[in-house]
């Protein structure tokens, strides 16, 4: 039910006025937090929390939520395989590029920062590949 609700809210935000989007993303973020408090293994809540932080422009919290989601993933459905695949894409295709864009001022620095962040993400994935929190 949470996944369906978050999906609908995101669709509403995308079709609505830019000024209204922030309120919708805050609503998804807050609901995801509540859902994770109730069900720490909720893949939908973990994913939508990351997505909401990203949509709100808070890449540091999006990164932190992605790491936390990765760590908690084995407690969810299918031992977290689907969530981890979704988080991996979100981190590699959206969060890292957005963090790099903000952090680095030229192409050389961006390349270095992106390489460093991908290596950090790969390390997190490797460290938690078989561990359970």
Beta strands, then each sheet from edge to edge (+ up, - down):
end
